């Protein structure tokens, strides 16, 4: 018996409360009563001899010690979930693959292919979680990742899905209505920025041998390409977007390129998994599906 390890239920109640900031929300997630979650957390604090939360009326806030402990508990719970799903997959009880993905690529490119994969292999469950920054597989509960980079991550193996090739300046036709012939189509037009490519517009202007007006950098910033693209379609400005995301809209006339040149990029999209672990059969089947679907 491990006398130094708290009850798993108490750790789950603490982690959920820390993450959600509320006993009530944690209780709802865990399918428990408010009082049950409160008792679990209070019992954990008593066992540890450390205050994990400060309570002000109906609000709970993590103490410094609580925030540090919550991060460690969350990591171990994630790893326990990964190990359990991996064991179930290898034992034939279930076939689960947990993939970290870029949100825009997942919704526009990956999910349509997963629908076909689900039809072909209904016995394999593919779960997706968003990660927009590089990470270490040893620190996260993922079997594989789909990401944007110049090359495959060190310590991994897998496949290149496709080259991004270029970012295209696009806008809605209504944005340029009333422009005079010969007038710079980008003059006084709001430039929309995507935070994952913070220097894209500057590089585009340099590639076109054009001055970079200070007003360009003043445009709004969106975290995802899907947000930038939605704003573009509403006539809110011009954005640099990967060609594969806007090709259909350009061909249909829904969007136009106010300037004829794109920005060449060297990065590509990859699917890979750590070399330190033996890939499961389910993971290899998913890799094969993505490889077959790659243009």
C-alpha positions in Angstrom: 0.0 0.0 0.0 1.3 3.4 -0.9 0.6 5.5 2.2 2.0 8.7 0.7 -0.3 8.7 -2.3 -3.7 10.4 -1.9 -7.0 8.8 -3.0 -7.4 9.0 -6.8 -10.9 10.4 -6.5 -9.6 13.2 -4.3 -6.9 14.0 -6.9 -9.5 14.1 -9.7 -11.8 16.3 -7.7 -8.9 18.7 -6.9 -7.7 18.8 -10.5 -11.2 19.5 -11.9 -11.8 22.2 -9.4 -8.4 23.8 -10.1 -9.0 23.7 -13.9 -12.6 24.9 -13.8 -12.3 27.3 -10.9 -15.5 26.0 -9.3 -16.7 23.1 -7.0 -20.0 23.2 -8.8 -18.5 22.9 -12.3 -16.1 20.2 -11.1 -19.0 18.3 -9.7 -20.9 18.5 -12.9 -17.9 17.3 -14.9 -17.3 14.4 -12.5 -21.0 13.5 -12.1 -20.8 14.1 -8.3 -22.6 16.4 -5.9 -21.1 19.8 -5.0 -20.7 18.6 -1.4 -18.9 15.4 -2.5 -16.3 17.4 -4.4 -15.9 19.8 -1.6 -15.3 17.0 0.9 -12.8 15.3 -1.3 -10.8 18.6 -1.7 -11.0 19.5 1.9 -9.9 16.0 2.9 -7.0 16.2 0.5 -5.9 19.6 2.0 -6.1 18.0 5.5 -4.1 15.0 4.5 -1.4 17.2 2.8 -1.4 19.8 5.6 -1.4 22.5 2.8 -4.0 25.0 1.7 -4.6 24.4 -2.0 -7.4 27.0 -2.4 -8.4 30.3 -0.9 -12.2 30.6 -0.6 -13.8 34.0 -0.9 -17.6 33.7 -0.8 -18.5 31.4 -3.7 -15.2 31.8 -5.5 -12.2 29.5 -5.1 -8.7 30.5 -6.1 -5.5 28.4 -6.1 -2.8 29.2 -3.7 0.8 29.2 -5.1 1.3 25.7 -3.7 -2.1 24.6 -5.1 -1.3 25.9 -8.6 2.0 24.0 -8.6 0.5 20.8 -7.3 -2.4 21.1 -9.8 0.0 21.2 -12.7 1.8 18.1 -11.5 -1.4 16.2 -10.7 -2.8 17.1 -14.2 0.3 15.8 -15.8 0.1 12.5 -14.0 -3.6 12.0 -14.6 -3.1 12.7 -18.3 -0.3 10.1 -18.4 -2.4 7.6 -16.5 -5.2 8.1 -19.0 -2.7 7.6 -21.9 -1.3 4.5 -20.3 -4.7 3.0 -19.7 -5.9 3.7 -23.3 -2.7 2.3 -24.6 -3.1 -0.9 -22.6 -6.7 -1.3 -23.7 -5.6 -0.9 -27.3 -2.8 -3.5 -27.1 -5.1 -5.9 -25.2 -7.7 -5.7 -27.9 -10.3 -4.2 -25.6 -10.3 -1.0 -27.5 -8.3 0.7 -30.3 -7.7 4.3 -29.3 -5.4 6.9 -30.9 -5.0 10.3 -29.3 -3.6 12.9 -31.7 -2.5 16.5 -31.0 -3.7 18.7 -33.9 -3.7 22.2 -35.3 -7.3 23.4 -35.1 -7.7 24.9 -38.6 -6.1 21.9 -40.3 -8.2 19.5 -38.2 -11.5 21.0 -39.2 -10.7 21.7 -42.9 -8.5 18.8 -43.9 -8.3 16.1 -41.2 -11.8 15.5 -40.2 -13.2 14.7 -43.7 -10.4 12.1 -44.0 -11.2 10.7 -40.5 -14.8 10.3 -41.6 -13.6 7.9 -44.3 -11.2 6.2 -41.9 -14.1 5.7 -39.4 -16.1 4.0 -42.2 -13.1 1.7 -43.1 -12.0 1.0 -39.5 -15.0 1.5 -37.1 -13.0 -0.4 -34.5 -10.4 2.4 -34.1 -11.3 5.5 -32.1 -9.3 8.6 -33.0 -9.5 11.4 -30.4 -8.2 14.9 -31.2 -6.9 17.7 -28.9 -5.6 21.1 -30.0 -2.0 22.0 -29.6 -0.6 25.0 -31.5 2.9 25.0 -30.1 5.7 22.3 -30.2 5.8 20.0 -27.2 7.6 16.9 -25.8 5.7 13.7 -26.1 7.0 12.7 -22.7 5.1 15.6 -21.2 1.8 15.2 -23.0 -0.7 12.3 -23.2 -0.6 12.0 -27.0 0.2 9.1 -29.3 0.9 11.3 -32.3 0.8 14.9 -33.5 -0.1 16.8 -36.7 1.9 20.0 -36.9 3.4 22.7 -39.1 7.2 22.9 -39.3 10.2 23.0 -41.7 11.1 19.4 -40.8 9.9 16.5 -38.7 10.3 16.9 -35.0 13.5 15.4 -33.5 12.9 12.0 -31.9 9.9 11.2 -34.0 9.0 9.3 -37.2 6.1 9.5 -39.5 5.1 11.1 -42.8 4.9 14.5 -44.5 1.3 15.2 -45.2 1.8 18.0 -47.7 3.8 21.2 -48.3 2.1 24.4 -47.5 3.7 26.1 -50.5 2.4 29.6 -50.2 0.2 32.1 -48.3 -2.2 34.0 -50.6 -3.5 37.6 -50.0 -7.3 37.2 -50.1 -10.3 39.4 -49.5 -14.1 39.6 -50.3 -14.9 41.2 -53.6 -17.1 43.8 -51.8 -14.0 45.2 -50.0 -12.6 46.6 -53.3 -15.8 47.9 -54.8 -15.5 51.5 -56.0 -11.7 51.4 -56.4 -10.4 53.4 -59.3 -8.4 51.8 -62.1 -4.7 51.9 -61.2 -5.3 52.5 -57.6 -3.3 50.4 -55.1 -5.9 47.7 -54.1 -4.3 47.4 -50.6 -4.2 51.1 -49.8 -6.2 51.9 -46.7 -7.4 48.3 -46.5 -7.3 46.7 -43.1 -4.6 43.9 -43.0 -5.7 41.0 -40.8 -2.9 39.1 -39.0 -2.8 35.5 -37.8 -0.8 35.2 -34.6 0.9 31.9 -35.6 2.5 33.8 -38.6 3.2 37.2 -37.0 5.7 38.4 -39.6 3.9 37.2 -42.7 2.7 40.5 -44.0 6.2 42.1 -43.5 7.7 39.2 -45.5 5.1 39.5 -48.2 5.8 43.2 -48.7 9.5 42.6 -48.8 9.1 39.8 -51.3 7.1 42.2 -53.5 9.8 44.9 -53.1 7.2 47.2 -51.6 7.4 49.6 -48.7 5.8 48.3 -45.5 3.4 51.0 -44.3 3.1 51.3 -40.5 -0.7 51.1 -40.9 -0.4 47.4 -42.0 0.9 46.4 -38.6 -2.0 48.1 -36.9 -4.5 45.6 -38.2 -6.4 43.2 -35.9 -4.9 39.8 -34.9 -6.7 36.5 -34.8 -5.4 33.3 -33.2 -6.5 30.9 -35.9 -6.6 30.9 -39.7 -10.3 30.0 -39.5 -10.9 33.3 -37.6 -9.0 35.3 -40.2 -10.8 33.6 -43.0 -14.2 34.2 -41.4 -13.3 37.9 -41.0 -12.2 38.1 -44.7 -15.5 36.6 -45.8 -17.3 39.3 -43.8 -15.4 42.0 -45.7 -13.4 43.0 -42.7 -10.0 43.1 -44.5 -7.4 41.2 -46.4 -5.5 38.3 -44.9 -2.6 36.0 -45.9 -4.0 32.4 -45.8 -2.6 29.1 -47.0 -3.7 28.3 -50.6 -5.3 24.9 -49.6 -7.7 26.7 -47.4 -9.0 29.2 -50.0 -8.6 27.5 -53.3 -12.2 26.5 -53.6 -13.4 30.0 -52.6 -11.1 31.6 -55.2 -12.3 29.4 -57.9 -16.0 30.1 -57.0 -15.4 33.9 -56.9 -16.4 34.1 -53.2 -12.9 35.5 -52.5 -10.4 37.3 -54.7 -6.7 38.1 -54.6 -6.3 41.9 -54.6 -2.6 41.4 -55.4 -1.5 38.7 -57.8 1.5 37.2 -55.9 1.6 34.9 -52.9 4.3 34.4 -50.2 6.4 31.3 -50.6 6.8 29.3 -47.4 9.2 26.4 -46.8 7.1 24.7 -44.0 5.0 21.6 -44.4 2.4 19.7 -42.4 3.6 16.5 -40.7 2.2 13.5 -38.9 4.6 11.8 -36.5 5.0 9.9 -33.3 7.8 9.3 -30.9 10.5 6.8 -31.8 10.9 5.8 -28.2 7.6 4.0 -28.2 6.5 1.1 -30.3 3.5 2.3 -32.4 0.3 0.4 -31.9 -1.4 -1.3 -34.8 -4.2 1.4 -34.6 -1.7 4.2 -34.9 0.0 2.5 -38.0 -3.4 2.1 -39.6 -4.2 5.8 -39.1 -0.8 6.7 -40.6 -1.5 4.5 -43.6 -4.9 6.2 -44.1 -3.3 9.7 -44.0 -0.6 8.6 -46.3 -3.1 7.3 -48.9 -5.1 10.6 -48.6 -2.0 12.8 -49.0 -1.9 14.6 -52.4 
